[in-house]
Amino acid sequence: MADKNERPIKVMAENRKARFNYAIEDTIEAGIALTGTEVKSIRNGKSTIAESYADSRNGEIWLINATIPEYLQGNRFNHEPKRPRKLLLHRRQINKLIGAVDREGMTLIPLKLYFNGRGRAKLQLAIAKGKKLHDKRESEKKRDWSREKGRLLRARG
C-alpha cells in the first residue's frame, strides 16, 4: 500500500517510439529550465518530445527540438515553441553523459516529460544506442509472440 505522503507523477508527454528505435542502456532524471508560460503550456498537456534529443554544448546538456506550444493567455511574454532548453543536472551526471556520447557513440533521448510529486517539471533522459533494422524486426517478433501467447493462455483456461 502506498504512503499518504507519496504523490504520483503526472506524465505530460511521452516518447513511445524511443524504446522501439533505440536500445536503452541507462536513464537519468533531469530538471528543465523553463519560463512561466512554458510550464503553463505543459500543464495543458499539448507538448511533444517525439522528435527531440539532448545535446552537449559548452559543458551543458540542452534539450533540442522539443515542442512546447505557446500559451494562449501569454500575450507578449510568450515563448518560442521549439527553443533549446537547458537541462539541470549535476556536474558528475553531465560528465557521464558527455563521455557516453563522445566515446561510445550513444545518443541522449528524452523518454518522458512529467511533473514530480513537488510539482517540478522533470525529464526522464535515456542513454541509448540506435537499433538496426534487424533488431527492430526481432523486437517486433517478440512483442507479437508475447501477445499471441497471452491470447492462447487466456483461451486455454
MDTraj code that builds the backbone (N, CA, C; nanometers):
import mdtraj as md
import numpy as np

residues = "MET ALA ASP LYS ASN GLU ARG PRO ILE LYS VAL MET ALA GLU ASN ARG LYS ALA ARG PHE ASN TYR ALA ILE GLU ASP THR ILE GLU ALA GLY ILE ALA LEU THR GLY THR GLU VAL LYS SER ILE ARG ASN GLY LYS SER THR ILE ALA GLU SER TYR ALA ASP SER ARG ASN GLY GLU ILE TRP LEU ILE ASN ALA THR ILE PRO GLU TYR LEU GLN GLY ASN ARG PHE ASN HIS GLU PRO LYS ARG PRO ARG LYS LEU LEU LEU HIS ARG ARG GLN ILE ASN LYS LEU ILE GLY ALA VAL ASP ARG GLU GLY MET THR LEU ILE PRO LEU LYS LEU TYR PHE ASN GLY ARG GLY ARG ALA LYS LEU GLN LEU ALA ILE ALA LYS GLY LYS LYS LEU HIS ASP LYS ARG GLU SER GLU LYS LYS ARG ASP TRP SER ARG GLU LYS GLY ARG LEU LEU ARG ALA ARG GLY".split()
xyz = np.array([
    [0.0839, -0.1176, 0.0000],
    [0.0000, 0.0000, 0.0000],
    [0.0888, 0.1245, 0.0000],
    [0.0529, 0.2248, -0.0785],
    [0.1340, 0.3453, -0.0910],
    [0.1150, 0.4365, 0.0300],
    [0.2200, 0.5144, 0.0593],
    [0.2113, 0.6099, 0.1693],
    [0.1154, 0.7227, 0.1332],
    [0.0603, 0.7883, 0.2361],
    [-0.0286, 0.9008, 0.2104],
    [0.0479, 1.0203, 0.1555],
    [0.1738, 1.0349, 0.1950],
    [0.2544, 1.1491, 0.1523],
    [0.3044, 1.1338, 0.0087],
    [0.3033, 1.0134, -0.0417],
    [0.3578, 0.9874, -0.1754],
    [0.2572, 1.0280, -0.2826],
    [0.2961, 1.1282, -0.3654],
    [0.2083, 1.1741, -0.4729],
    [0.2550, 1.1137, -0.6044],
    [0.1618, 1.0736, -0.6894],
    [0.2022, 1.0156, -0.8178],
    [0.2543, 1.1231, -0.9129],
    [0.3373, 1.0802, -1.0068],
    [0.3859, 1.1739, -1.1072],
    [0.2810, 1.1867, -1.2169],
    [0.2739, 1.3042, -1.2776],
    [0.1785, 1.3296, -1.3856],
    [0.2566, 1.3395, -1.5164],
    [0.2466, 1.2367, -1.5994],
    [0.3188, 1.2349, -1.7259],
    [0.2463, 1.3260, -1.8243],
    [0.3186, 1.4248, -1.8787],
    [0.2603, 1.5215, -1.9707],
    [0.2935, 1.4906, -2.1165],
    [0.4092, 1.4296, -2.1409],
    [0.4476, 1.3923, -2.2775],
    [0.5355, 1.2685, -2.2679],
    [0.5200, 1.1793, -2.3644],
    [0.5960, 1.0548, -2.3629],
    [0.6461, 1.0251, -2.5035],
    [0.7689, 0.9757, -2.5126],
    [0.8270, 0.9369, -2.6404],
    [0.8126, 0.7856, -2.6524],
    [0.7015, 0.7410, -2.7111],
    [0.6709, 0.5980, -2.7139],
    [0.7553, 0.5226, -2.8157],
    [0.8019, 0.5902, -2.9195],
    [0.8811, 0.5228, -3.0222],
    [1.0268, 0.5029, -2.9799],
    [1.0684, 0.5674, -2.8734],
    [1.2086, 0.5609, -2.8327],
    [1.2511, 0.4190, -2.7992],
    [1.1676, 0.3444, -2.7305],
    [1.2038, 0.2077, -2.6928],
    [1.2073, 0.1143, -2.8123],
    [1.1358, 0.1497, -2.9197],
    [1.1392, 0.0691, -3.0413],
    [1.2618, 0.1030, -3.1269],
    [1.2972, 0.2304, -3.1352],
    [1.4073, 0.2740, -3.2219],
    [1.5444, 0.2670, -3.1556],
    [1.5492, 0.2592, -3.0222],
    [1.6766, 0.2631, -2.9512],
    [1.6837, 0.1523, -2.8467],
    [1.8045, 0.1025, -2.8253],
    [1.8315, 0.0099, -2.7147],
    [1.8755, 0.0961, -2.5966],
    [1.7950, 0.1007, -2.4925],
    [1.8186, 0.1916, -2.3807],
    [1.9124, 0.1271, -2.2802],
    [2.0211, 0.1979, -2.2495],
    [2.1225, 0.1495, -2.1560],
    [2.0957, 0.1960, -2.0126],
    [2.0675, 0.3268, -1.9961],
    [2.0530, 0.3846, -1.8635],
    [1.9583, 0.5039, -1.8715],
    [1.8935, 0.5376, -1.7601],
    [1.8065, 0.6555, -1.7571],
    [1.8470, 0.7467, -1.6427],
    [1.8245, 0.8760, -1.6634],
    [1.8568, 0.9780, -1.5639],
    [1.7398, 1.0762, -1.5587],
    [1.7062, 1.1216, -1.4387],
    [1.6038, 1.2246, -1.4231],
    [1.6727, 1.3602, -1.4237],
    [1.6249, 1.4510, -1.5085],
    [1.6833, 1.5845, -1.5197],
    [1.5749, 1.6892, -1.5037],
    [1.6101, 1.8003, -1.4420],
    [1.5203, 1.9146, -1.4360],
    [1.5327, 1.9939, -1.5652],
    [1.4381, 2.0833, -1.5897],
    [1.4411, 2.1650, -1.7103],
    [1.4252, 2.3107, -1.6699],
    [1.5066, 2.3985, -1.7307],
    [1.4933, 2.5421, -1.7075],
    [1.3846, 2.5938, -1.8013],
    [1.2692, 2.6307, -1.7440],
    [1.1542, 2.6745, -1.8227],
    [1.1096, 2.8140, -1.7804],
    [1.0381, 2.8819, -1.8708],
    [0.9745, 3.0088, -1.8353],
    [0.8342, 2.9777, -1.7831],
    [0.7667, 3.0786, -1.7294],
    [0.6345, 3.0585, -1.6714],
    [0.5310, 3.0135, -1.7723],
    [0.5338, 3.0727, -1.8921],
    [0.4346, 3.0338, -1.9929],
    [0.4594, 2.8927, -2.0430],
    [0.5848, 2.8470, -2.0410],
    [0.6149, 2.7093, -2.0814],
    [0.5571, 2.6100, -1.9824],
    [0.5679, 2.6392, -1.8549],
    [0.5133, 2.5499, -1.7515],
    [0.3618, 2.5408, -1.7658],
    [0.2959, 2.6536, -1.7874],
    [0.1501, 2.6538, -1.8019],
    [0.1082, 2.5774, -1.9271],
    [0.1852, 2.5919, -2.0343],
    [0.1547, 2.5219, -2.1582],
    [0.1731, 2.3706, -2.1422],
    [0.2778, 2.3290, -2.0702],
    [0.2997, 2.1862, -2.0447],
    [0.1847, 2.1305, -1.9610],
    [0.1381, 2.2063, -1.8630],
    [0.0265, 2.1609, -1.7800],
    [-0.1008, 2.1398, -1.8620],
    [-0.1147, 2.2134, -1.9735],
    [-0.2290, 2.1923, -2.0634],
    [-0.2192, 2.0593, -2.1361],
    [-0.0993, 1.9997, -2.1433],
    [-0.0827, 1.8667, -2.1993],
    [-0.0641, 1.8615, -2.3495],
    [-0.0218, 1.9706, -2.4120],
    [-0.0074, 1.9723, -2.5568],
    [0.1378, 1.9600, -2.6037],
    [0.2311, 1.9436, -2.5149],
    [0.3721, 1.9385, -2.5533],
    [0.4093, 1.8022, -2.6108],
    [0.5120, 1.8003, -2.6986],
    [0.5595, 1.6755, -2.7580],
    [0.7116, 1.6690, -2.7493],
    [0.7614, 1.5477, -2.7258],
    [0.9061, 1.5263, -2.7221],
    [0.9457, 1.4144, -2.8179],
    [0.8576, 1.3826, -2.9129],
    [0.8794, 1.2667, -3.0002],
    [1.0026, 1.2832, -3.0894],
    [1.0248, 1.4003, -3.1452],
    [1.1387, 1.4199, -3.2361],
    [1.2578, 1.4845, -3.1669],
    [1.2545, 1.4964, -3.0369],
    [1.3593, 1.5704, -2.9670],
    [1.4757, 1.4808, -2.9249],
    [1.5858, 1.5457, -2.8902],
    [1.7059, 1.4781, -2.8421],
    [1.7820, 1.5756, -2.7534],
    [1.8804, 1.5269, -2.6823],
    [1.9622, 1.6125, -2.5967],
    [2.1034, 1.6191, -2.6542],
    [2.1665, 1.7342, -2.6384],
    [2.2986, 1.7577, -2.6964],
    [2.3829, 1.8338, -2.5951],
    [2.5144, 1.8173, -2.6030],
    [2.6034, 1.8906, -2.5118],
    [2.6614, 2.0111, -2.5848],
    [2.6555, 2.1248, -2.5178],
    [2.7117, 2.2494, -2.5697],
    [2.7800, 2.3222, -2.4550],
    [2.9066, 2.3515, -2.4714],
    [2.9843, 2.4265, -2.3714],
    [2.9753, 2.3660, -2.2316],
    [2.9803, 2.2336, -2.2230],
    [2.9785, 2.1674, -2.0935],
    [2.8422, 2.1615, -2.0280],
    [2.7351, 2.1887, -2.1035],
    [2.5991, 2.1799, -2.0520],
    [2.5182, 2.0893, -2.1442],
    [2.4097, 2.0337, -2.0929],
    [2.3213, 1.9480, -2.1722],
    [2.1955, 2.0291, -2.2055],
    [2.1585, 2.0294, -2.3331],
    [2.0428, 2.1047, -2.3816],
    [1.9435, 2.0115, -2.4483],
    [1.8162, 2.0379, -2.4275],
    [1.7079, 1.9652, -2.4941],
    [1.6769, 2.0382, -2.6240],
    [1.6930, 1.9694, -2.7363],
    [1.6766, 2.0292, -2.8681],
    [1.5488, 1.9742, -2.9323],
    [1.4769, 2.0606, -3.0012],
    [1.3653, 2.0231, -3.0876],
    [1.2415, 1.9727, -3.0131],
    [1.2293, 2.0010, -2.8840],
    [1.1071, 1.9669, -2.8104],
    [1.0053, 2.0775, -2.8352],
    [0.8820, 2.0393, -2.8611],
    [0.7785, 2.1370, -2.8922],
    [0.6904, 2.1610, -2.7713],
    [0.6922, 2.2835, -2.7221],
    [0.6008, 2.3272, -2.6179],
    [0.5247, 2.4443, -2.6796],
    [0.3977, 2.4243, -2.7176],
    [0.3253, 2.5297, -2.7887],
    [0.3068, 2.6546, -2.7036],
    [0.2832, 2.7677, -2.7708],
    [0.2632, 2.8931, -2.6995],
    [0.1408, 2.8834, -2.6093],
    [0.1493, 2.9490, -2.4946],
    [0.0378, 2.9546, -2.4017],
    [-0.0598, 3.0599, -2.4527],
    [-0.1853, 3.0242, -2.4675],
    [-0.2822, 3.1136, -2.5316],
    [-0.3016, 3.2459, -2.4577],
    [-0.2978, 3.2451, -2.3251],
    [-0.3159, 3.3685, -2.2488],
    [-0.1836, 3.4375, -2.2181],
    [-0.0765, 3.4007, -2.2858],
    [0.0559, 3.4521, -2.2527],
    [0.0883, 3.5878, -2.3093],
    [0.0130, 3.6399, -2.4015],
    [0.0334, 3.7644, -2.4757],
    [0.1792, 3.7897, -2.5126],
    [0.2357, 3.9034, -2.4817],
    [0.3703, 3.9358, -2.5302],
    [0.4817, 3.8633, -2.4553],
    [0.4498, 3.7998, -2.3430],
    [0.5507, 3.7295, -2.2640],
    [0.5658, 3.5842, -2.3061],
    [0.5062, 3.5471, -2.4183],
    [0.5110, 3.4081, -2.4637],
    [0.6514, 3.3661, -2.5037],
    [0.6698, 3.2390, -2.5230],
    [0.7992, 3.1793, -2.5539],
    [0.7998, 3.1266, -2.6968],
    [0.9182, 3.0924, -2.7457],
    [0.9295, 3.0251, -2.8751],
    [0.8959, 2.8770, -2.8548],
    [0.8161, 2.8180, -2.9426],
    [0.7763, 2.6779, -2.9203],
    [0.8902, 2.5766, -2.9285],
    [0.9923, 2.5994, -3.0120],
    [1.0976, 2.4982, -3.0296],
    [1.2352, 2.5460, -2.9836],
    [1.2395, 2.6351, -2.8895],
    [1.3705, 2.6854, -2.8461],
    [1.4477, 2.5784, -2.7695],
    [1.5827, 2.5824, -2.7731],
    [1.6608, 2.4870, -2.6918],
    [1.6426, 2.5178, -2.5426],
    [1.6273, 2.4139, -2.4631],
    [1.6052, 2.4301, -2.3197],
    [1.7162, 2.3612, -2.2416],
    [1.7675, 2.4306, -2.1436],
    [1.8776, 2.3777, -2.0636],
    [1.8264, 2.2722, -1.9665],
    [1.8979, 2.1598, -1.9588],
    [1.8650, 2.0546, -1.8633],
    [1.9501, 2.0736, -1.7386],
    [1.8890, 2.0575, -1.6245],
    [1.9554, 2.0815, -1.4965],
    [2.0037, 1.9486, -1.4390],
    [2.1354, 1.9319, -1.4390],
    [2.1978, 1.8089, -1.3914],
    [2.3187, 1.8439, -1.3061],
    [2.3633, 1.7467, -1.2265],
    [2.4865, 1.7630, -1.1508],
    [2.6056, 1.7490, -1.2459],
    [2.7178, 1.8067, -1.2078],
    [2.8370, 1.8046, -1.2926],
    [2.8808, 1.6605, -1.3231],
    [2.8732, 1.5724, -1.2244],
    [2.9133, 1.4324, -1.2443],
    [2.8230, 1.3650, -1.3483],
    [2.6924, 1.3927, -1.3429],
    [2.5995, 1.3368, -1.4410],
    [2.6275, 1.3909, -1.5806],
    [2.6555, 1.5213, -1.5899],
    [2.6868, 1.5818, -1.7202],
    [2.8111, 1.5177, -1.7793],
    [2.9135, 1.4987, -1.6983],
    [3.0374, 1.4364, -1.7472],
    [3.0123, 1.2932, -1.7935],
    [2.9298, 1.2200, -1.7209],
    [2.8963, 1.0825, -1.7595],
    [2.8246, 1.0806, -1.8946],
    [2.7276, 1.1689, -1.9130],
    [2.6516, 1.1747, -2.0379],
    [2.7395, 1.2159, -2.1560],
    [2.8208, 1.3175, -2.1356],
    [2.9092, 1.3637, -2.2434],
    [3.0087, 1.2538, -2.2798],
    [3.0618, 1.1832, -2.1799],
    [3.1543, 1.0734, -2.2058],
    [3.0894, 0.9609, -2.2841],
    [2.9656, 0.9270, -2.2492],
    [2.8959, 0.8194, -2.3204],
    [2.8696, 0.8576, -2.4651],
    [2.8357, 0.9811, -2.4890],
    [2.8075, 1.0259, -2.6259],
    [2.9363, 1.0306, -2.7085],
    [3.0426, 1.0843, -2.6507],
    [3.1680, 1.1005, -2.7255],
    [3.2412, 0.9686, -2.7488],
    [3.2594, 0.8891, -2.6440],
    [3.3400, 0.7682, -2.6557],
    [3.2644, 0.6497, -2.7137],
    [3.1436, 0.6283, -2.6663],
    [3.0733, 0.5043, -2.7000],
    [2.9712, 0.5206, -2.8116],
    [2.9537, 0.6409, -2.8665],
    [2.8598, 0.6616, -2.9756],
    [2.7142, 0.6501, -2.9346],
    [2.6846, 0.6821, -2.8108],
    [2.5469, 0.6761, -2.7619],
    [2.4720, 0.8040, -2.7993],
    [2.3400, 0.8018, -2.7778],
    [2.2542, 0.9162, -2.8043],
    [2.1737, 0.9446, -2.6788],
    [2.1423, 1.0713, -2.6562],
    [2.0606, 1.1099, -2.5414],
    [1.9187, 1.1355, -2.5894],
    [1.8264, 1.0504, -2.5460],
    [1.6878, 1.0545, -2.5915],
    [1.5965, 1.0815, -2.4721],
    [1.5070, 1.1807, -2.4818],
    [1.4087, 1.2001, -2.3742],
    [1.2982, 1.0961, -2.3839],
    [1.2622, 1.0362, -2.2710],
    [1.1568, 0.9349, -2.2672],
    [1.0240, 0.9917, -2.2180],
    [1.0275, 1.0693, -2.1101],
    [0.9049, 1.1236, -2.0503],
    [0.9281, 1.2662, -2.0045],
    [0.8263, 1.3470, -2.0173],
    [0.8219, 1.4807, -1.9584],
    [0.7077, 1.4770, -1.8574],
    [0.7367, 1.5054, -1.7310],
    [0.6360, 1.4894, -1.6267],
    [0.6581, 1.5883, -1.5136],
    [0.5577, 1.5988, -1.4284],
    [0.5675, 1.6772, -1.3057],
    [0.5803, 1.5799, -1.1903],
    [0.6821, 1.5990, -1.1068],
    [0.7025, 1.5081, -0.9942],
    [0.6062, 1.5427, -0.8806],
    [0.6205, 1.4789, -0.7680],
    [0.5310, 1.4997, -0.6549],
    [0.5323, 1.6408, -0.6015],
    [0.6416, 1.7129, -0.6180],
    [0.6522, 1.8501, -0.5682],
    [0.6065, 1.9526, -0.6715],
    [0.5628, 1.9048, -0.7892],
    [0.5141, 1.9966, -0.8915],
    [0.6226, 2.0522, -0.9819],
    [0.7408, 1.9936, -0.9792],
    [0.8510, 2.0388, -1.0639],
    [0.8503, 1.9625, -1.1956],
    [0.8802, 2.0330, -1.3045],
    [0.8868, 1.9689, -1.4361],
    [1.0185, 1.8915, -1.4456],
    [1.0093, 1.7644, -1.4792],
    [1.1264, 1.6778, -1.4914],
    [1.1233, 1.6073, -1.6258],
    [1.2413, 1.5650, -1.6699],
    [1.2543, 1.4926, -1.7954],
    [1.3309, 1.3648, -1.7674],
    [1.2766, 1.2519, -1.8098],
    [1.3492, 1.1258, -1.7974],
    [1.4314, 1.1113, -1.9241],
    [1.5627, 1.1142, -1.9088],
    [1.6566, 1.1134, -2.0204],
    [1.7251, 0.9772, -2.0262],
    [1.7340, 0.9200, -2.1458],
    [1.7936, 0.7873, -2.1612],
    [1.9224, 0.7963, -2.2410],
    [2.0210, 0.7172, -2.1981],
    [2.1417, 0.6968, -2.2779],
    [2.1121, 0.5742, -2.3622],
    [2.1092, 0.5920, -2.4942],
    [2.0632, 0.4842, -2.5814],
    [2.1535, 0.4690, -2.7027],
    [2.1453, 0.3504, -2.7617],
    [2.2172, 0.3204, -2.8847],
    [2.1118, 0.2869, -2.9902],
    [2.1259, 0.3407, -3.1093],
    [2.0279, 0.3192, -3.2151],
    [2.0221, 0.1739, -3.2579],
    [1.9008, 0.1229, -3.2801],
    [1.8835, -0.0148, -3.3252],
    [1.8933, -0.0201, -3.4773],
    [1.9453, -0.1295, -3.5260],
    [1.9465, -0.1558, -3.6700],
    [1.8108, -0.2137, -3.7093],
    [1.7872, -0.2258, -3.8401],
    [1.6588, -0.2735, -3.8894],
    [1.6291, -0.4151, -3.8414],
    [1.7307, -0.5030, -3.8414],
    [1.7060, -0.6406, -3.7973],
    [1.6749, -0.6471, -3.6487],
    [1.7326, -0.5569, -3.5694],
    [1.6996, -0.5530, -3.4264],
    [1.5544, -0.5118, -3.4053],
    [1.5078, -0.4158, -3.4853],
    [1.3692, -0.3700, -3.4737],
    [1.2728, -0.4831, -3.5107],
    [1.3089, -0.5562, -3.6163],
    [1.2234, -0.6688, -3.6563],
    [1.2169, -0.7740, -3.5467],
    [1.3304, -0.8001, -3.4849],
    [1.3361, -0.9001, -3.3778],
    [1.2508, -0.8580, -3.2584],
    [1.2585, -0.7316, -3.2190],
    [1.1777, -0.6864, -3.1057],
    [1.0293, -0.6883, -3.1413],
    [0.9958, -0.6613, -3.2675],
    [0.8562, -0.6693, -3.3101],
    [0.8050, -0.8129, -3.3057],
    [0.8908, -0.9092, -3.3443],
    [0.8527, -1.0502, -3.3371],
    [0.8289, -1.0930, -3.1928],
    [0.9169, -1.0504, -3.1018],
    [0.8998, -1.0844, -2.9603],
    [0.7696, -1.0279, -2.9059],
    [0.7398, -0.9043, -2.9405],
    [0.6174, -0.8414, -2.8934],
    [0.4941, -0.9154, -2.9462],
    [0.4969, -0.9492, -3.0756],
    [0.3843, -1.0222, -3.1348],
    [0.3671, -1.1595, -3.0705],
    [0.4787, -1.2272, -3.0461],
    [0.4716, -1.3601, -2.9859],
    [0.4165, -1.3529, -2.8434],
    [0.4597, -1.2540, -2.7668],
    [0.4099, -1.2433, -2.6296],
    [0.2598, -1.2120, -2.6299],
    [0.2148, -1.1322, -2.7252],
    [0.0728, -1.1025, -2.7375],
    [-0.0062, -1.2291, -2.7731],
    [0.0464, -1.3058, -2.8691],
    [-0.0190, -1.4299, -2.9121],
    [-0.0204, -1.5332, -2.7992],
    [0.0902, -1.5401, -2.7247],
    [0.0995, -1.6330, -2.6126],
    [-0.0052, -1.6005, -2.5065],
    [-0.0247, -1.4709, -2.4808],
    [-0.1266, -1.4290, -2.3851],
    [-0.2661, -1.4691, -2.4306],
    [-0.2930, -1.4539, -2.5595],
    [-0.4235, -1.4934, -2.6130],
    [-0.4461, -1.6430, -2.5985],
    [-0.3406, -1.7227, -2.6294],
    [-0.3530, -1.8688, -2.6185],
    [-0.3772, -1.9129, -2.4747],
    [-0.3067, -1.8501, -2.3813],
    [-0.3235, -1.8880, -2.2411],
    [-0.4627, -1.8492, -2.1892],
    [-0.5146, -1.7353, -2.2336],
    [-0.6497, -1.6958, -2.1923],
    [-0.7549, -1.7897, -2.2507],
    [-0.7343, -1.8315, -2.3768],
    [-0.8300, -1.9210, -2.4428],
    [-0.8296, -2.0594, -2.3781],
    [-0.7129, -2.1006, -2.3288],
    [-0.6996, -2.2325, -2.2669],
    [-0.7724, -2.2426, -2.1343],
    [-0.7659, -2.1324, -2.0612],
    [-0.8390, -2.1505, -1.9405],
    [-0.8095, -2.0661, -1.8256],
])
top = md.Topology()
chain = top.add_chain()
for i, resn in enumerate(residues, 1):
    res = top.add_residue(resn, chain, resSeq=i)
    for name in ("N", "CA", "C"):
        top.add_atom(name, md.element.get_by_symbol(name[0]), res)
traj = md.Trajectory(xyz[None], top)
